[in-house]
Structures are given as structure tokens and as C-alpha cells.
Amino acid sequence: MAAFDHFAYPLAIDRGLGTIAEQDDYSAYIRALVIQTIMTAQGERINRPEFGASIRRLVFSPLNVGVERFVQTIVLQALNRWLSRYIRTTEVRVRVAEETLLVEIDYVLLAEGEEQFLSMEVTA
């Protein structure tokens, strides 16, 4: 894959150059986009109020087995809507453990055909 120029996430200043830091690892860049998409609450972005999955809000609701399918659905919908140019989501698994949502995502980087796995805990 050819070189690409993308801002690092989270946004930072490159101390050596004094400019905005850039991400040089494509898979790390896409991984950051996946996390950003999942963790952003809808309405949080001024110019894109529909962006995100709002799953952090669900931690404050009663977490039971029924919520697992709901979280799975909204994560899959958000990734398909906002990142379908970059990834193909193959599977989303969600488990509830006390006050924590455990989210596991399998996806394929479309530009490289490389399979990736992301596992994260979402807490209050």
C-alpha cells in the first residue's frame, strides 16, 4: 500500500517538527477510527450529529442479556455506515459483565485484505 497522510489519533503535536503528528501505520489508523466511531456519542459532533454508536450511554442502563443484541446491532450499523470504505466488519460480539460491556470486533482492512481484531471494555 502506498504511503498515506493522516492525523494521529488522538490529535497531537510532533515535538521534533512542531506540526500536527501524523499516523504512519495504516492498521493503527483504522483501529483508531473504529474506536472513535464506537465511543463517540451521537450528537457529540457538531457537523455530524448522527456520527457514532453512543454505547457508553448504555453502561448507565440496566445491563442484561437483552442489551447484548442491541449493542451488537448499533455497533455493526455504525461501523457499516461510517467506515464501510475502509473495513468490512465480519463479526461483533458483546458480553455484559457487571457494569461493563465487553465488545469484540472482527474486521478486514479493505485496502490490504488483512484481518484485524479489536477487543475493548466499555465502562462508566
Protein Blocks (a to p, Z undefined) as FASTA:
>chain_A
ZZdddddddddddfknopacddfbfklmmmmmmmmmmmpcghkamklmmgcjhlmmmmmp
ccdfklmmmmmmmmmmmmmmmmmmmpccfbdcdddehjaccdddddddfklopacddddd
ddZZ
